[in-house]
Amino acid sequence: MDHWWIEPMRQAFGGRRVVLAGAMAAAWTEHIPMLRSAGADDIIVIATQGRGAGAAPDVETVTLDMPDDLSMMDQIRFGERALADPPAEVVDALERFDPRRQAVVVGTFLNTAPAIDGRTFLSYRRPEWVALEDKVVIDAFWDRAGIERQPADVVVLDHATEAAKRIDRGGGTVWAADARDGFHGGATATYWVNDAASERRAFAGLRAVCDRVRVMPFVEGIPCSIHGIVLPDGVAVMRPVEMVTLRRGHQFVYAGCATFWDPDPAAREQMRSIARRAGEQLATEVGFRGTFTVDGVVAADRFWPTELNPRFGAGINTIARAADVPILLLNELIGGGYDAGLPAERLEDTLVASADARRGGGTWMGAVARPSDADGRDVACDDAMRWNWSNDPQRRSGTLRGGQHFLRCTYETSATPTGPSTAARAASFWDFVAAELGADTAGLAPARPIRR
């Protein structure tokens, strides 16, 4: 395959030392051969969220271990604090590796720190970009971009019940916290309220993290996202990605993403059109560059956007792997003002065609008990959607990777149906994990099937 991205990477990394900073150590492993192909001189990894699942980097690595009881968002914030104010062991390692402070520093897609110990990141999330991820400002953004949306009220938390009565269309309402304590994702600080018990749970969870909430109607359908990449010459828009958001009663549980699901053609084009408008608005309003996502729900009538993430979403990795594109590094180049190697239209055509032809993804969760017991093991899913351990590569439906606080099942492409939602498959998998590994993951349910 034509590695058109090598030359731009050579411009940024060729002949230079590279610092890879943030996230779990294993998250950087796949990027190291690509940096070497681009001529990177030497590489160090500063892992701020533990070892992670999968192979460790084959370069010098400083790993900061996290406390065992952190939620997904607390793990992210732990890592971000370590970049903004690195501990002595990180400062010492950087000084040994890069005493002249000339290394190129690459952060994670969530990084908001402009520098680490005085070394400037190639790219980072600007404050004006992060501000648009606040759930209580997004409706005004949709309106400015001419994007149709569901009605919503933004109110102080104590007025959420009254707002819900006005907004509810029969299925309950969804309450999303503001960003007072920082951005939130992965279905955290977001509550489906449909009865007294779910209302009490929402108040209990939201009082500690926000002042205001956005209240919108609950929309039944397939949770999904659509990515775009803002370049100087336009917006490259991707194909849809299913967000595997399961349910425990009225609680949303984020559990991965995949590209096996296909919405109908009309919904797909709605998603792509909305992403293009959102990307153009981001570029105009805040000078955004790089990857973003519009998240939402494909319902019986259409795709409804629910939130904007002016940053990477997990699904772009699956899309880019289908085309053998190192998307995290490419995204850093774009954010840092380097050429992407292809114009927007050709980048869009390349990534969409590959992702449509080669599906991928899986299901994963943090805070899973004893994940290392499953590291590297294969699993099989039968026609009745029952999972079992597998010793036969011909019957493999997925492979597990487990590390501190984390378990992932990557689906085997040839063994996973294309077209239907993968959510029921994922829910069954987590029942299997509960039974085999003792994790608290049993009893999750997929979204209800929809008819369009």
N, C-alpha and C positions, 0 to 999 in steps of 0.2 A: 504494500500500500504506500502511496506517495506521502511521505512525512513532510508536508508543506510547512509545518510548524517549527521545524528544526532551525531554520535560518533566523526567525525572530528570537528564538531562545538563545541562539549563539550571540546575538547582539546584546542580550541582557546578561548572560551567564558565562560566556566563553572566556576562559583564562582567569576567572575570578573565583574566590572562595564564596561559598553559599551557606547561609544559616537558614535552616527550616525550623520555624518557631511556632509552638502551640499544639493543641490537640493531643491525641494519643500517639505513641511512638510508631506503632504499626501503620498508622494512617499515612506516613511519609514513605514507606518502603517502596511502593510502586513508582514513586516519582524520582527516585535516586538514579536508576538506569537512564532515564530520559535526560536528566541534568548532565550526566556523564556524556551522553551522546551529543549534547550541546556544548561540550568542552569545559564544563565546570572543573575548577582546579582541585578543590577539596570541599567536603561537605560535613556539617555537624547538625545534629537534630537536638532541639530543645523541646522535649515532650512535657507539656504542662498538665496532662490529664491521665497519667499512668501509661502502662505498656500497651494496652489495647489488644484487639483480637487479630491474630494472623502473624505472619513472619515479622521479626524485628529488623530494623534497618541494619545494613552491614557497614555502618560508619559510626564514628564516635557519637554517643547518645547520652544526654543527661535527662533522666526521667524523674519527674516529680510525682509522687504517689498522692492520690486524693483520699480523704476520709471515706469510709465505707458507706456512710448513710446519706450521701448527697443525691438529690433528685437530678434529673437530666439538666434542667436549667441551672441548678447550683453547680453542677460539674462544669458547665460552660463558663459560668462566672468565676469559678475557681481558676480556670485556665486563663481567662482574660486578666484577672488581677495579677497573675504571675508574669504576664507579658508587660503590663503597665508598670509593675514594681517588682522586678525579678529578685529572687532570693540570692544569697551570697554564692551558693554553689553554681547558679547560672551565670552570674556576673564573672566569677573566676574562670569558668569554662570558656566564656566568650573572650575574655582577655587573653587567655592562652591561645585560642584558635585564631583570633583576629586582633592582634595588639595594635595595628595601625587603623583599625576601624574603617576598612575599605571593602568589607564583604557585602554581598547582596543579601538582603534579609527578606525571606518570604514568610508571610504569616498564613493563618487559616482564613477561610472565607468569612468568618465571624469577627475577625480582628478589628478593633477600633483604636488601637494604640498606634500613633504615628511612628514610634521608635521603640527599640528595646535597648536599654543601657546606652543611649546615645547613638545607636545605629539605626538609620532610617529604614523603615519597611518600604519595599518596592511599591506596595499599594496597601491601602487600608480603607475602612468604611468611614467616610466623612460624616460629621455630626448631622449635616443637613440631609444625608441619605438615610441615616439611622432614624431620624425623626419621623420619616414617612412610614415606618413600620409600626408606629403607634396605632393601635386598633381604633382609637377614638377620633383620629383625623382622616382616616382613609376614605370615608364617604364623600368628603369635600373634594378629595383628589379624583375619585371616580367622576364626580360631576364636572370638574374642570377638564377632564379628558374626554367627556362625552360618552362615558361608559354606563350602560344601564345597570341598575343595582336594585336590591331589595330595600324597602323602607327601613329606617333605623332611627333610634333616639340615643343621644349621648346625655347621660344624667349622672348626678352624684349617686353613689351606690345606694344610699338610703331611699332613693326614689325609683329604684329599679322595678319594684313590684308594680307601681302605677304605670310605668312605661311599658312593662310587659303586657298589661291588660289592653293598652292601646295598640300594641304591635302584633300580638298573637293572632295567627290565622288558623288556629285549630290544632297545630302540632306542637305548641309550646314556643319558647323563645330561646335564643342563645345569648348569653352574657359574656362579654370579653373585656378583660381588664385593660386599663390604660397602661402607659409605659413609665409610670412614676418610679418604679424600681428597676427599670431597664426593660429591653425588649423581651418578649416571650414567644415561644413557638412550640411545635410538637404537641399541640392540643392542651398545653398547660395554661392555667389562668383563664380557661374558657369553659363555660358550663351550659349544658342543656337543661333548661328549667321547664318542667311540665306538670309538676304537682308540688304539694307542700314539702315533701321530703327533699326533692331536688332543689327547691328554693332555699331551704335551710342549709343544705350542703354548699350551695353557691355563695350565700352570705358568709358562711364560716370560712370558706377558702379565699374569698375576695377581700375581706376586711383587712387582711394582713399585707396585701400586695398592691392596693390601688386606692385612688380617691373617686375615680369616675369609671363608668362602664358604658360600652356600646350595647344596646339591646336591639336585636333584629329577629325576625321570624325564623324558627327552625325550618330548614328546607331538607326534606328527605331526598336522598340520592347518593351518588357515588362521589366521595371526597376525592379531589384531584387537583393538579396544578398544571400550569403551562409556563415554560421558561422562555425568556428572551435574552439576547445579548446585545447591549447597546454599543455600537461602534461609531467612529466619527462619520461614516458614510451611511448610517442607517441602523435598523434593528433586525437582527437575525432571530426569527421566531421558530421555536422547536415544536415537537409533537407532544400530545398530552401524556401526563404521568399520573398513574393512580397513587394516591396517598392511602396507605393501608391504615385507616383509622377505625379501630374496633370499638366496641361498646361493652361496658359493664353497667347494665341498667341505663341510667342517664349520664354516665361518665364516659367521656371520650378517651381512648387509649391509642396513642400514636404507635404504630408497629411496622414502619418501613415504607417502601415504595417500589413500584414496578411498572414496566411498560408493556406487559402482556395484554392488559385491558384496552379495548377500543371503544370509544364513544361512537355514536352514529355520526355520519359525515357532517350533518348540520351543526351538531354540538362541537365537533372538532374545529370547524371553521369559525364558529363563534369564539371559541377559546383563543384561536390564533389571531383573530382580528382584535380582540380585547388586549392581548399581550402586545400587539404592535402599537396600539394606541397608548397603552401604559408606558412602553419604552420610549416612545416619542415625547410623552409628557415629562418623564423623568429627565430626559436629556435637556429639554427646554427649561424646566423649572430649576433643576439643581445641578446641571452639568454632569449627570450620572454617566459612568462608563463601566461596562462589564455585565455580569449576569444578574438577572432578577427573576422573581417568580410572581405570578398571580395565582393565588389559591382560591378554591371555591368548590362548588358542588354541581354536578350534572344531574338535574332534576328531570321530572317528567316533561316539563315545558321547554327547558333550555339550560345553558350553563349560567350559574349565578356566581359572580366573584364575591369573595368574603374578606380577603386580606391581600396586601401587597408586601412582598419581602424584597427590598432593594439590595439583594445579596443572593448568593448561591442558595439553591435548595438541593436536597439530597438527590433528586431525580436527574439533575444534569449530569451527574457522574455516570449513571446508567446509560444515558443517551450518548455521552461522549465515548464511553468504552466501546460501544458498538462500532465507532469509526476510528478507534485506536488514537484518540486525541487526548493529550494530557490537559484536561480542561481546567484544573485548578491552577496550573502554571500559566496556561494561556490567559486565564482570567486575570492573574496578577500582571501579566504583560500589558493587557488592555488597560487595566486600572492605573498602571504606572506610565502610560503614555506611549508604549511601544506599539509598533505595527503588529497586527494579528496574523499576518501571513496570507489572509484571504479577505476580499471585500465582503460586506455583510450578506449580499445575496448569495454568493457562492458558499459562504460558511453555512448559511441556512440550508441550502440544497444538500450539501455534503452531510451535515449532521442528521437532518430529517430522514433522508433516504436510508442511511445506515441504521438509524434507530428503528425505522419501520420494518426493515428487513431482519434485524437481529435484536430480538427482545431480551430483556434481562430484569434483574432486581431480586427482591426477596423480602424477608420480614426480619425485624430485629427489635430489641428492647435493651434498655439499660436496667441496672439494679436487679439483675436476675441471679438467683441463688446458684452457686456452684457452676458457673458457666465453663470453667476450665475443664470440667469433667467431659465436656462434649467437644473440645477443640479438635478440629480436623476430622470428625466423624461424618460419615455419609448417612443419609436418611432417604427412605422411599415412601411415596404416597400412592395408595392404591386407588382404584376407580371409585370406591366409596368414600374417598378423602380421609382415610385412616393412615396415620404415619407410623413408621417403624424404623428401627436401625437397619442399615443395609451393609452387607459385605460384598455385594455384587455390583460392580461399576455399571453393568448394563441395566440395572434396576434403579440406579440412583436418581432421586428427584431433587436432591439438594445436598449441600455440604455445610456443616456447622463450623463456626469459628467462635471461640469463647475466650474472653480475657477478663480483667478486673472490671466488674460492674456491667458487663456487656455480653450479649449473645446474638449472633446473626446466623440466619439460614439463607444462603444464596441459592436461588432456584436454578436447576438445570434447565437450560433453554429448551432442549429437545423433549423434555418430559413435562413441560408446563403448557397447558392449553392457551392458545392465543384467542383473544376476543372477550371472554368473560372476565368479570372482576376476580381478583385473587384473594379477596378479603375472607371468604369462607375457608379457603385453603389455609390462610394464615391462622385463623381462629382455631382450626383443628390442630395445626402444628403446635400452638401454645398449650392446648390441652395435653398433647403428647409430652411437651417439656415439663408441664406440671407433674404428670404421672411418673416420668422417668428421672427427673432431676430435683423434684421437690420444690420447684419455683411456684410463686403465687400468681400463676398465669392462666388458671383454668376458668372456664365459663364465659369467655369473651365471645361476642357476637358480631357478625358483619352488619353493615347497613342493609336495610331491606331492599329487595329487588325492585327496580322501577320499570315502568312501561311507558315508552314514548310514542 
